[in-house]
Amino acid sequence: MEVIEENLVDSRDNIIEKVLRHSNNDQFLAWGFLALWSFGLAVVASFLTIYVGPGANGSGIAEIIAVLNGVNYPQFIGWGTLFVKTFCVVLAIGASLCIGKEGPLAHIGSCIS
């Protein structure tokens, strides 16, 4: 996950540097690219979470506590949830959203176990 996140962020930064170099430091164009990049990654992550793995929404820690206390949380554990949680956390961090990886990694660990 870390390698993919670094590659996404590095490629975003490289493209922004190229845009700034070739457009005579047009910061509005670079900002527009950054906004479209972030919006696109966030839309893909949201779409996958809503339609492919709805059990992957939320941070993960509160849901783990609820499941351990006996609450029935449908689709919380499964291969689809594992894939969506892993892939969408990478996309969300690549989109520069203010999220952490600690809660999602706890959920990913519970799916694996």
N, C-alpha and C positions, 0 to 999 in steps of 0.2 A: 504494500500500500504506500509506504513512504517513497519508494522509488518512482512510482507512477505519479504521486502528488508533486514530487520535485520536478519531474519531466514536464508536467502540465504548467507549473508555475514558471519554469525556465523558458519553455516555448512561448508562453504569453509575454514574458519580459523581453525575449529576443524580438518578437514581432513588433512590440511597442517601440523598441529601440530602432528597428528598421523604418517604421512609420515616421518616427520623429526625424530620422536622418534624411529620408527621401522627401519629406514634406516641408522642409525648412523650419523645423521645430514648431509645426502646427499642433499645439497641445490639444485643441478641440478635437482634431481627428484621432489623436492617440487616446483621448478620454472616451470618445465614441466607440473605438475598438474595444477598449477595456470594458465598457458598459455592455456591449453586445456579447463579448466573450463570457462575462460573468452571467449575464441573463441567459445565454444559451445553455451553459452548463447547469445552471440552477433549474431551468425548465426540464431538461432531460432527467435530472435527479428527482424532481418532483413528480414527473410523469411516471417514472419507474416505481417510485414509492407508492403512489396512489393506485396504479392499475396492475402492477406486477406483484409487488410484495407489501400489501397494506400492514402486515405485522411488523414491518421495519420502521414505522413512524415512531417518533419519540426518541429520547436519548438512549434508553436501554436500561439504565440502572433502576429507575422507578418501576419499570415493567418487570424486571427480574425480581425485585422485592415483592411485587404483587403476586407473581406466579408462585414464588416460594411460600407465600402466605395462603395459597389455595385459591386465588382468583383465576377463573377460566379466561384466558386471553387467547382468542382464536388466531391461528396462523403466527403465533409468536416464535415458535421453533420450527424450522424447516429449511429445505435447500433453497427455495425461492427467497425466503427472508434473509438467509445468509448471503446469497448472491447480491440481492438488492442493497442490503445494509453495507456490505463491503464496497461495492461499486459506487453507491451514492454518496458515501462519506468521502471517497476520493474526489468525486465530482464537486461536492459542496466545498471542500477545502480548495480545490482548483478554481472555483468560482469566487474565492475570497470572502465567503460567508463567515460570520463570526461564530464558529462552532468549535468544539473540542473533540478529540478522538477518544477520550477516556471512557465515556458512557457507551458510545457505539462499539468500542473494542470489548467491553464487558458483555454486551449483547452478542457480538460475534463469537466470543469465547463460549457463551452458553449454548449457542446454536451448534458449535463444533462438538461440544461435550455431550 
